[in-house]
Amino acid sequence: MFQILYTLEAKERLSEIVQSDPKSARIIFDHIKKLPQTYRTDPFLQGVHFKGLRRNRIGRYRFIYRVLENEKEIRIVTINLRKSIHD
């Protein structure tokens, strides 16, 4: 079973998003809950050992997370606003 851990920065950012944009926060939490499942079932990801960081986008938010397969954990490193050229 994967354990999902958050860095302090990611926790603080999430609590800001929860207060300022609750709708997106719900989508983000749903996505995070599905990460371990996605990692195991996505054929593109299978057999890949993440030594570096993995990026993912949801709406305006960008996730940077690390999967440590040996420890069976997914560490949410940071969540930030995507910088859009249209902003």
C-alpha positions as CSV (number, residue, x, y, z in Angstrom):
1,M,0.0,0.0,0.0
2,F,1.3,3.4,-1.0
3,Q,1.6,6.1,1.6
4,I,1.0,9.6,0.5
5,L,3.2,12.2,2.3
6,Y,3.2,16.0,1.9
7,T,6.0,18.4,2.4
8,L,5.3,21.4,4.6
9,E,5.2,23.6,1.5
10,A,2.6,21.4,-0.2
11,K,0.4,21.3,3.0
12,E,0.5,25.1,3.3
13,R,-0.3,25.5,-0.4
14,L,-3.2,23.1,-0.2
15,S,-4.7,24.9,2.7
16,E,-4.5,28.2,0.8
17,I,-6.2,26.6,-2.2
18,V,-8.9,25.0,0.0
19,Q,-9.8,28.5,1.3
20,S,-9.5,30.5,-1.9
21,D,-10.7,27.9,-4.5
22,P,-12.6,25.0,-2.8
23,K,-13.9,23.6,-6.0
24,S,-10.3,23.1,-7.4
25,A,-9.2,21.8,-4.0
26,R,-11.7,19.0,-4.2
27,I,-10.5,18.0,-7.7
28,I,-6.9,18.1,-6.4
29,F,-7.7,15.9,-3.4
30,D,-9.5,13.4,-5.7
31,H,-6.5,13.4,-8.0
32,I,-4.0,12.8,-5.2
33,K,-6.1,9.9,-3.9
34,K,-5.9,8.2,-7.3
35,L,-2.2,8.6,-7.7
36,P,-1.1,5.3,-6.2
37,Q,-3.8,3.5,-8.3
38,T,-2.7,5.4,-11.5
39,Y,0.9,4.5,-10.8
40,R,0.1,0.8,-10.6
41,T,-2.3,0.6,-13.5
42,D,-1.0,3.0,-16.2
43,P,1.1,0.9,-18.6
44,F,3.2,3.9,-19.4
45,L,4.2,4.3,-15.8
46,Q,4.7,0.6,-15.0
47,G,8.2,-0.5,-14.5
48,V,9.4,3.1,-14.3
49,H,11.4,3.9,-11.2
50,F,10.9,7.6,-10.4
51,K,14.3,8.8,-9.3
52,G,13.3,12.4,-10.1
53,L,10.1,14.4,-9.9
54,R,6.9,13.8,-11.7
55,R,4.7,16.7,-12.9
56,N,1.0,16.8,-13.3
57,R,-1.5,19.5,-14.1
58,I,-5.0,20.1,-13.0
59,G,-6.6,23.3,-14.3
60,R,-4.4,26.1,-13.1
61,Y,-2.5,24.0,-10.6
62,R,0.7,22.2,-11.2
63,F,1.8,19.3,-9.0
64,I,5.3,18.2,-8.5
65,Y,5.5,14.9,-6.8
66,R,8.0,12.1,-6.3
67,V,7.3,8.4,-6.2
68,L,9.7,6.4,-4.1
69,E,8.9,2.8,-5.1
70,N,11.1,1.0,-2.5
71,E,9.4,2.8,0.4
72,K,6.1,2.6,-1.3
73,E,5.3,6.2,-0.9
74,I,4.3,9.1,-3.0
75,R,5.6,12.4,-1.7
76,I,3.7,15.5,-2.8
77,V,6.6,18.0,-3.1
78,T,4.8,21.1,-4.2
79,I,1.6,22.4,-5.6
80,N,1.6,25.8,-7.3
81,L,-0.2,27.9,-9.8
82,R,0.7,27.3,-13.4
83,K,2.1,30.3,-15.0
84,S,0.1,30.9,-18.1
85,I,1.1,33.1,-21.0
86,H,-2.5,34.3,-21.2
87,D,-2.5,35.6,-17.6
